[in-house]
Amino acid sequence: MAPEELIAEAEAFLTAFYSMFKTRHLYPPTHRRFTKSLEPVQDSLSRLLGKNPEAVFIIVEREFIFEGAPLFRSMTGMRDFADVFERHGIDRLTIQQGIGMEELINLVNILTMRQSEIDEQGGMEELLGKEQMPHARLERLSLGKKAQEILTGQAQYQQSGADGAAGFAPYAHLYKKTESLFDLMYQSREADIVPALNEALDALVNLSAHGQEFMEIYHNEGFRMGEWEHAACVGALTFLFGKYLNMEDGMNRLLAGAALLHDAGKLSMPADIRNTPSFLLEEEARQVYNEHPQLGAERMLALRNAPPLAAIVCYEHHAGYDKQGFPALPADSAPMEASLLIGLVSEYDNRAREFGGGKKPSEILPDLLPKRGKSLHPAFFDLFSLFLGEAG
């Protein structure tokens, strides 16, 4: 088989697999849209394995390499797929024989699990064995020096570089600290989160020195680093917006801390609900989702030394300027301005995430404009639009 034919078939397979992987985040395995997305993966994989019985895909520093040839230099969306492997420290996936539809579903489910869940079940190899996939072998290789620097937040961002979000160390460091913060809360409802929160806020301060670079990457490529990317991005956008408003540093840290923690209630939700866009949830799942503001407030109150503002923002960030959101507030009360500000930033990030990378504020804000003066505070909306126009 000629190298160019092999590369073309590998591109077809990975493109189809990526599409299926994204669909799995939106729909359960039994949904027809997900089962339909399996067909091109199965067809492509069958052709690939028929021509090359041992197909090896290697990821080196977030770049796909197929038998020595780099792929997808211009396909930024494939970074999402690379993130799945990178998050689990996996650099190579080897498929040595045919793989069926059910096995494809199992493989996707395994790759989207939290590392802690994988470890609890004996590791990746053990999981593959339980799912009767011994021929799909995942190998752990040492990461290159550059990848290690990125993941440890030691690399320096270069605007002219081709790595984009992958090479933006200040954000990688913030995400790492945010993930540690949520892991601490996940482990104990009585933990003292102040040290971990302060570390995340210090990372935010460091990132704010690169605010322009952050906004450029955020809108041109987006960040796809894992489950708590929404919290990290809302924290970063809130902190930068606070600086734009000339907010006092101490108050801005309080606000940014509450922004990082605003979705803490999702820790108490099942992963399939937590990781599915709210507008795609069925009615029963939606009711569970709507409980996360109260669950978040309760979690904040149970933690030692959690900022009081965080509990309030957790509870109120979906209440809305018109108080038509959830949970319902008493008739004689209104959400705090901090809750409305963070609610606006969270809504913006959710909408940007629906679009994916490459969308500018001028393309995202019009979809939020009908909510101005309703669920979204009108003055905050106008100021945030100005901030995005000048910063993004």
Contacts in CASP RR format, 6 or more apart in sequence:
PFRMAT RR
TARGET T0000
AUTHOR 0000-0000-0000
METHOD contacts of the structure
MODEL  1
MAPEELIAEAEAFLTAFYSMFKTRHLYPPTHRRFTKSLEPVQDSLSRLLG
KNPEAVFIIVEREFIFEGAPLFRSMTGMRDFADVFERHGIDRLTIQQGIG
MEELINLVNILTMRQSEIDEQGGMEELLGKEQMPHARLERLSLGKKAQEI
LTGQAQYQQSGADGAAGFAPYAHLYKKTESLFDLMYQSREADIVPALNEA
LDALVNLSAHGQEFMEIYHNEGFRMGEWEHAACVGALTFLFGKYLNMEDG
MNRLLAGAALLHDAGKLSMPADIRNTPSFLLEEEARQVYNEHPQLGAERM
LALRNAPPLAAIVCYEHHAGYDKQGFPALPADSAPMEASLLIGLVSEYDN
RAREFGGGKKPSEILPDLLPKRGKSLHPAFFDLFSLFLGEAG
1 51 0 8 1.000
1 52 0 8 1.000
3 67 0 8 1.000
3 69 0 8 1.000
5 51 0 8 1.000
6 51 0 8 1.000
6 52 0 8 1.000
6 66 0 8 1.000
6 67 0 8 1.000
7 66 0 8 1.000
7 69 0 8 1.000
7 71 0 8 1.000
9 44 0 8 1.000
9 47 0 8 1.000
9 48 0 8 1.000
9 51 0 8 1.000
10 48 0 8 1.000
10 55 0 8 1.000
10 57 0 8 1.000
10 66 0 8 1.000
10 71 0 8 1.000
11 71 0 8 1.000
11 72 0 8 1.000
12 40 0 8 1.000
12 44 0 8 1.000
12 47 0 8 1.000
13 41 0 8 1.000
13 44 0 8 1.000
13 45 0 8 1.000
13 48 0 8 1.000
13 55 0 8 1.000
14 57 0 8 1.000
14 64 0 8 1.000
14 71 0 8 1.000
14 72 0 8 1.000
14 78 0 8 1.000
14 81 0 8 1.000
15 75 0 8 1.000
15 78 0 8 1.000
16 37 0 8 1.000
16 40 0 8 1.000
16 41 0 8 1.000
16 43 0 8 1.000
16 44 0 8 1.000
17 41 0 8 1.000
17 81 0 8 1.000
18 77 0 8 1.000
18 78 0 8 1.000
18 80 0 8 1.000
18 81 0 8 1.000
19 37 0 8 1.000
19 40 0 8 1.000
20 34 0 8 1.000
20 37 0 8 1.000
20 38 0 8 1.000
20 40 0 8 1.000
20 41 0 8 1.000
20 104 0 8 1.000
20 108 0 8 1.000
21 80 0 8 1.000
21 81 0 8 1.000
21 84 0 8 1.000
21 108 0 8 1.000
21 111 0 8 1.000
21 112 0 8 1.000
22 80 0 8 1.000
23 33 0 8 1.000
23 34 0 8 1.000
23 37 0 8 1.000
24 34 0 8 1.000
24 37 0 8 1.000
24 105 0 8 1.000
24 108 0 8 1.000
24 109 0 8 1.000
24 112 0 8 1.000
25 112 0 8 1.000
25 275 0 8 1.000
25 276 0 8 1.000
26 33 0 8 1.000
26 276 0 8 1.000
26 277 0 8 1.000
26 280 0 8 1.000
27 33 0 8 1.000
27 34 0 8 1.000
27 280 0 8 1.000
28 34 0 8 1.000
28 272 0 8 1.000
29 35 0 8 1.000
29 105 0 8 1.000
29 109 0 8 1.000
34 105 0 8 1.000
35 101 0 8 1.000
38 101 0 8 1.000
38 104 0 8 1.000
38 105 0 8 1.000
41 104 0 8 1.000
42 100 0 8 1.000
42 101 0 8 1.000
42 104 0 8 1.000
45 95 0 8 1.000
45 98 0 8 1.000
45 99 0 8 1.000
45 104 0 8 1.000
46 98 0 8 1.000
48 55 0 8 1.000
49 55 0 8 1.000
49 95 0 8 1.000
49 97 0 8 1.000
49 98 0 8 1.000
49 99 0 8 1.000
53 96 0 8 1.000
53 97 0 8 1.000
54 94 0 8 1.000
54 95 0 8 1.000
54 96 0 8 1.000
55 94 0 8 1.000
55 95 0 8 1.000
56 66 0 8 1.000
56 67 0 8 1.000
56 92 0 8 1.000
56 93 0 8 1.000
56 94 0 8 1.000
57 64 0 8 1.000
57 65 0 8 1.000
57 66 0 8 1.000
57 92 0 8 1.000
57 93 0 8 1.000
57 94 0 8 1.000
58 64 0 8 1.000
58 65 0 8 1.000
58 66 0 8 1.000
58 68 0 8 1.000
58 91 0 8 1.000
58 92 0 8 1.000
59 65 0 8 1.000
59 82 0 8 1.000
59 85 0 8 1.000
59 86 0 8 1.000
59 90 0 8 1.000
59 91 0 8 1.000
59 92 0 8 1.000
60 91 0 8 1.000
60 144 0 8 1.000
60 147 0 8 1.000
61 143 0 8 1.000
61 144 0 8 1.000
61 146 0 8 1.000
61 147 0 8 1.000
61 150 0 8 1.000
61 166 0 8 1.000
62 79 0 8 1.000
62 82 0 8 1.000
62 83 0 8 1.000
62 86 0 8 1.000
62 147 0 8 1.000
62 163 0 8 1.000
62 166 0 8 1.000
63 70 0 8 1.000
63 72 0 8 1.000
63 73 0 8 1.000
63 82 0 8 1.000
64 70 0 8 1.000
64 71 0 8 1.000
64 72 0 8 1.000
64 78 0 8 1.000
64 82 0 8 1.000
65 71 0 8 1.000
71 78 0 8 1.000
72 78 0 8 1.000
76 221 0 8 1.000
76 357 0 8 1.000
77 224 0 8 1.000
77 357 0 8 1.000
79 165 0 8 1.000
79 166 0 8 1.000
79 221 0 8 1.000
79 224 0 8 1.000
80 224 0 8 1.000
83 224 0 8 1.000
83 225 0 8 1.000
83 226 0 8 1.000
84 111 0 8 1.000
84 112 0 8 1.000
85 91 0 8 1.000
85 93 0 8 1.000
85 111 0 8 1.000
86 147 0 8 1.000
86 151 0 8 1.000
87 115 0 8 1.000
87 225 0 8 1.000
87 226 0 8 1.000
88 111 0 8 1.000
88 115 0 8 1.000
88 118 0 8 1.000
88 124 0 8 1.000
89 140 0 8 1.000
89 143 0 8 1.000
90 124 0 8 1.000
90 138 0 8 1.000
90 139 0 8 1.000
90 140 0 8 1.000
91 139 0 8 1.000
91 140 0 8 1.000
91 141 0 8 1.000
91 143 0 8 1.000
92 138 0 8 1.000
92 139 0 8 1.000
92 141 0 8 1.000
93 136 0 8 1.000
93 137 0 8 1.000
93 138 0 8 1.000
94 136 0 8 1.000
94 137 0 8 1.000
94 138 0 8 1.000
94 139 0 8 1.000
95 135 0 8 1.000
95 136 0 8 1.000
96 135 0 8 1.000
96 136 0 8 1.000
96 137 0 8 1.000
97 135 0 8 1.000
98 135 0 8 1.000
99 107 0 8 1.000
99 133 0 8 1.000
99 135 0 8 1.000
99 136 0 8 1.000
103 131 0 8 1.000
103 132 0 8 1.000
103 133 0 8 1.000
103 136 0 8 1.000
106 131 0 8 1.000
106 133 0 8 1.000
107 131 0 8 1.000
107 133 0 8 1.000
107 136 0 8 1.000
110 118 0 8 1.000
110 124 0 8 1.000
110 127 0 8 1.000
110 128 0 8 1.000
110 131 0 8 1.000
112 275 0 8 1.000
113 127 0 8 1.000
114 227 0 8 1.000
114 271 0 8 1.000
116 183 0 8 1.000
118 124 0 8 1.000
118 127 0 8 1.000
121 127 0 8 1.000
121 130 0 8 1.000
124 138 0 8 1.000
125 137 0 8 1.000
125 138 0 8 1.000
128 134 0 8 1.000
128 136 0 8 1.000
128 137 0 8 1.000
128 138 0 8 1.000
143 151 0 8 1.000
146 155 0 8 1.000
148 154 0 8 1.000
149 155 0 8 1.000
149 169 0 8 1.000
150 163 0 8 1.000
150 166 0 8 1.000
150 167 0 8 1.000
150 169 0 8 1.000
150 172 0 8 1.000
151 172 0 8 1.000
151 176 0 8 1.000
152 173 0 8 1.000
152 176 0 8 1.000
153 169 0 8 1.000
153 170 0 8 1.000
153 172 0 8 1.000
153 173 0 8 1.000
153 176 0 8 1.000
154 169 0 8 1.000
155 167 0 8 1.000
155 169 0 8 1.000
155 172 0 8 1.000
156 169 0 8 1.000
157 167 0 8 1.000
157 168 0 8 1.000
157 169 0 8 1.000
157 170 0 8 1.000
157 210 0 8 1.000
157 213 0 8 1.000
159 213 0 8 1.000
159 216 0 8 1.000
164 217 0 8 1.000
164 221 0 8 1.000
165 171 0 8 1.000
165 217 0 8 1.000
165 221 0 8 1.000
165 222 0 8 1.000
165 223 0 8 1.000
165 224 0 8 1.000
168 210 0 8 1.000
168 213 0 8 1.000
168 214 0 8 1.000
168 217 0 8 1.000
170 203 0 8 1.000
170 206 0 8 1.000
170 207 0 8 1.000
170 209 0 8 1.000
170 210 0 8 1.000
170 213 0 8 1.000
170 214 0 8 1.000
171 207 0 8 1.000
171 214 0 8 1.000
171 217 0 8 1.000
171 223 0 8 1.000
171 225 0 8 1.000
171 232 0 8 1.000
171 236 0 8 1.000
172 225 0 8 1.000
173 203 0 8 1.000
173 206 0 8 1.000
173 207 0 8 1.000
174 200 0 8 1.000
174 203 0 8 1.000
174 204 0 8 1.000
174 206 0 8 1.000
174 207 0 8 1.000
174 232 0 8 1.000
174 236 0 8 1.000
175 223 0 8 1.000
175 225 0 8 1.000
175 226 0 8 1.000
175 228 0 8 1.000
175 229 0 8 1.000
175 232 0 8 1.000
176 203 0 8 1.000
177 196 0 8 1.000
177 199 0 8 1.000
177 200 0 8 1.000
177 202 0 8 1.000
177 203 0 8 1.000
178 200 0 8 1.000
178 203 0 8 1.000
178 228 0 8 1.000
178 231 0 8 1.000
178 232 0 8 1.000
178 260 0 8 1.000
179 226 0 8 1.000
179 227 0 8 1.000
179 228 0 8 1.000
180 196 0 8 1.000
180 199 0 8 1.000
180 200 0 8 1.000
181 193 0 8 1.000
181 196 0 8 1.000
181 197 0 8 1.000
181 199 0 8 1.000
181 200 0 8 1.000
181 260 0 8 1.000
181 261 0 8 1.000
182 228 0 8 1.000
182 231 0 8 1.000
182 264 0 8 1.000
182 267 0 8 1.000
184 191 0 8 1.000
184 193 0 8 1.000
184 196 0 8 1.000
185 191 0 8 1.000
185 193 0 8 1.000
185 264 0 8 1.000
185 267 0 8 1.000
185 299 0 8 1.000
185 303 0 8 1.000
186 267 0 8 1.000
189 299 0 8 1.000
189 302 0 8 1.000
189 303 0 8 1.000
190 302 0 8 1.000
190 303 0 8 1.000
190 304 0 8 1.000
191 303 0 8 1.000
191 304 0 8 1.000
192 303 0 8 1.000
192 304 0 8 1.000
192 305 0 8 1.000
193 303 0 8 1.000
193 304 0 8 1.000
193 305 0 8 1.000
193 306 0 8 1.000
194 305 0 8 1.000
194 306 0 8 1.000
197 257 0 8 1.000
197 260 0 8 1.000
197 261 0 8 1.000
197 307 0 8 1.000
200 257 0 8 1.000
200 260 0 8 1.000
201 253 0 8 1.000
201 256 0 8 1.000
201 257 0 8 1.000
201 260 0 8 1.000
204 235 0 8 1.000
204 236 0 8 1.000
204 239 0 8 1.000
204 256 0 8 1.000
204 260 0 8 1.000
205 239 0 8 1.000
205 253 0 8 1.000
207 214 0 8 1.000
207 236 0 8 1.000
207 239 0 8 1.000
208 236 0 8 1.000
208 239 0 8 1.000
208 240 0 8 1.000
208 243 0 8 1.000
211 240 0 8 1.000
211 391 0 8 1.000
212 391 0 8 1.000
212 392 0 8 1.000
214 236 0 8 1.000
214 240 0 8 1.000
215 240 0 8 1.000
215 388 0 8 1.000
215 391 0 8 1.000
215 392 0 8 1.000
216 392 0 8 1.000
217 223 0 8 1.000
218 233 0 8 1.000
218 236 0 8 1.000
218 237 0 8 1.000
218 352 0 8 1.000
218 392 0 8 1.000
219 352 0 8 1.000
219 357 0 8 1.000
219 358 0 8 1.000
219 359 0 8 1.000
219 360 0 8 1.000
219 361 0 8 1.000
219 392 0 8 1.000
220 357 0 8 1.000
220 358 0 8 1.000
221 357 0 8 1.000
221 358 0 8 1.000
222 352 0 8 1.000
222 356 0 8 1.000
222 357 0 8 1.000
222 358 0 8 1.000
223 229 0 8 1.000
223 232 0 8 1.000
223 233 0 8 1.000
225 232 0 8 1.000
227 274 0 8 1.000
227 275 0 8 1.000
230 263 0 8 1.000
230 346 0 8 1.000
230 349 0 8 1.000
230 350 0 8 1.000
230 353 0 8 1.000
231 259 0 8 1.000
231 260 0 8 1.000
231 261 0 8 1.000
231 262 0 8 1.000
231 263 0 8 1.000
232 260 0 8 1.000
233 349 0 8 1.000
234 259 0 8 1.000
234 260 0 8 1.000
234 262 0 8 1.000
234 342 0 8 1.000
234 345 0 8 1.000
234 346 0 8 1.000
234 349 0 8 1.000
235 256 0 8 1.000
235 257 0 8 1.000
235 259 0 8 1.000
235 260 0 8 1.000
235 345 0 8 1.000
237 259 0 8 1.000
237 345 0 8 1.000
237 348 0 8 1.000
237 349 0 8 1.000
238 255 0 8 1.000
238 256 0 8 1.000
238 259 0 8 1.000
238 341 0 8 1.000
238 342 0 8 1.000
238 345 0 8 1.000
239 252 0 8 1.000
239 255 0 8 1.000
239 256 0 8 1.000
239 259 0 8 1.000
240 387 0 8 1.000
240 391 0 8 1.000
241 341 0 8 1.000
241 345 0 8 1.000
241 383 0 8 1.000
241 384 0 8 1.000
241 387 0 8 1.000
242 252 0 8 1.000
242 255 0 8 1.000
243 252 0 8 1.000
244 383 0 8 1.000
244 387 0 8 1.000
244 390 0 8 1.000
244 391 0 8 1.000
245 383 0 8 1.000
245 387 0 8 1.000
247 255 0 8 1.000
254 307 0 8 1.000
254 309 0 8 1.000
255 309 0 8 1.000
255 338 0 8 1.000
255 341 0 8 1.000
255 342 0 8 1.000
257 307 0 8 1.000
257 309 0 8 1.000
257 310 0 8 1.000
258 307 0 8 1.000
258 309 0 8 1.000
258 310 0 8 1.000
258 312 0 8 1.000
258 313 0 8 1.000
258 314 0 8 1.000
258 338 0 8 1.000
258 342 0 8 1.000
259 313 0 8 1.000
259 342 0 8 1.000
259 345 0 8 1.000
259 346 0 8 1.000
261 300 0 8 1.000
261 306 0 8 1.000
261 307 0 8 1.000
261 310 0 8 1.000
261 313 0 8 1.000
261 314 0 8 1.000
262 310 0 8 1.000
262 313 0 8 1.000
262 314 0 8 1.000
262 317 0 8 1.000
262 342 0 8 1.000
262 343 0 8 1.000
262 346 0 8 1.000
263 292 0 8 1.000
263 296 0 8 1.000
263 314 0 8 1.000
263 346 0 8 1.000
264 296 0 8 1.000
264 299 0 8 1.000
264 300 0 8 1.000
264 310 0 8 1.000
264 314 0 8 1.000
265 292 0 8 1.000
265 293 0 8 1.000
265 295 0 8 1.000
265 296 0 8 1.000
265 299 0 8 1.000
265 314 0 8 1.000
266 274 0 8 1.000
266 292 0 8 1.000
266 295 0 8 1.000
267 295 0 8 1.000
267 296 0 8 1.000
267 299 0 8 1.000
268 292 0 8 1.000
268 295 0 8 1.000
268 296 0 8 1.000
268 299 0 8 1.000
269 288 0 8 1.000
269 289 0 8 1.000
269 291 0 8 1.000
269 292 0 8 1.000
269 295 0 8 1.000
270 288 0 8 1.000
272 285 0 8 1.000
273 281 0 8 1.000
273 285 0 8 1.000
273 288 0 8 1.000
273 289 0 8 1.000
276 285 0 8 1.000
277 350 0 8 1.000
277 354 0 8 1.000
278 286 0 8 1.000
278 289 0 8 1.000
281 289 0 8 1.000
290 318 0 8 1.000
290 326 0 8 1.000
290 327 0 8 1.000
293 314 0 8 1.000
293 315 0 8 1.000
293 316 0 8 1.000
293 317 0 8 1.000
293 318 0 8 1.000
293 319 0 8 1.000
293 326 0 8 1.000
293 327 0 8 1.000
294 315 0 8 1.000
294 327 0 8 1.000
296 311 0 8 1.000
296 314 0 8 1.000
296 315 0 8 1.000
297 311 0 8 1.000
297 312 0 8 1.000
297 314 0 8 1.000
297 315 0 8 1.000
299 314 0 8 1.000
300 306 0 8 1.000
300 307 0 8 1.000
300 310 0 8 1.000
300 311 0 8 1.000
300 314 0 8 1.000
301 311 0 8 1.000
309 338 0 8 1.000
312 336 0 8 1.000
312 338 0 8 1.000
312 339 0 8 1.000
313 336 0 8 1.000
313 338 0 8 1.000
313 339 0 8 1.000
313 342 0 8 1.000
315 327 0 8 1.000
315 339 0 8 1.000
316 329 0 8 1.000
316 335 0 8 1.000
316 336 0 8 1.000
316 339 0 8 1.000
316 340 0 8 1.000
317 335 0 8 1.000
317 339 0 8 1.000
317 342 0 8 1.000
317 343 0 8 1.000
317 346 0 8 1.000
318 325 0 8 1.000
318 326 0 8 1.000
318 327 0 8 1.000
318 343 0 8 1.000
319 325 0 8 1.000
319 326 0 8 1.000
319 327 0 8 1.000
319 328 0 8 1.000
319 329 0 8 1.000
319 335 0 8 1.000
319 339 0 8 1.000
320 335 0 8 1.000
320 340 0 8 1.000
320 343 0 8 1.000
320 374 0 8 1.000
320 375 0 8 1.000
320 376 0 8 1.000
321 335 0 8 1.000
321 340 0 8 1.000
321 373 0 8 1.000
321 374 0 8 1.000
321 375 0 8 1.000
321 376 0 8 1.000
321 377 0 8 1.000
321 378 0 8 1.000
322 373 0 8 1.000
322 374 0 8 1.000
322 375 0 8 1.000
323 329 0 8 1.000
323 334 0 8 1.000
323 335 0 8 1.000
324 374 0 8 1.000
324 375 0 8 1.000
325 375 0 8 1.000
329 335 0 8 1.000
337 377 0 8 1.000
337 380 0 8 1.000
340 376 0 8 1.000
340 377 0 8 1.000
340 380 0 8 1.000
341 377 0 8 1.000
341 380 0 8 1.000
344 376 0 8 1.000
344 377 0 8 1.000
344 380 0 8 1.000
344 381 0 8 1.000
344 384 0 8 1.000
345 384 0 8 1.000
347 368 0 8 1.000
347 371 0 8 1.000
347 375 0 8 1.000
347 376 0 8 1.000
348 364 0 8 1.000
348 365 0 8 1.000
348 368 0 8 1.000
348 384 0 8 1.000
351 364 0 8 1.000
351 367 0 8 1.000
351 368 0 8 1.000
352 359 0 8 1.000
352 364 0 8 1.000
355 363 0 8 1.000
355 364 0 8 1.000
360 392 0 8 1.000
361 385 0 8 1.000
361 388 0 8 1.000
361 389 0 8 1.000
361 392 0 8 1.000
365 385 0 8 1.000
365 388 0 8 1.000
368 376 0 8 1.000
368 381 0 8 1.000
369 381 0 8 1.000
372 378 0 8 1.000
372 381 0 8 1.000
372 382 0 8 1.000
373 381 0 8 1.000
END
